[in-house]
Amino acid sequence: MGVSVRTLHHWDRIGLAPASGRTWSDYRVYDDDDVARIHRILVYRELGLPLAQIGVLLDDPDVDEGPSCPGSASCSSSGSLTCRRWSPQ
């Protein structure tokens, strides 16, 4: 996935991508839902969204998170991803 341990620790600390659990030796454990959330974070970062806005989008129950279309992105009939860039209001 290409995410450093330092980045994961930061995202966990700020509540953006908390780990599902910990091992007896205190290592973070990520389940499939956690990995999917991390993937969506990476997509939003690629779009240039700030972490604060990413957190809002990920926690918004009205945001449609299809299997291949994270949050504010939508898929065309050809399967390509079309993304709307977030702009502050």
Long-range contacts (C-beta under 8 A, 24 or more apart in sequence): 1-35, 1-38, 1-39, 1-42, 2-42, 3-38, 3-42, 8-38, 11-38, 11-41, 11-51, 14-51, 14-55, 15-55, 16-41, 16-51, 16-54, 16-55, 16-58, 17-41, 39-70, 40-65, 40-70, 40-71, 43-70, 43-71, 43-73, 44-70, 44-71, 47-83, 47-85, 47-86, 48-85, 48-86, 49-86, 53-86, 57-86
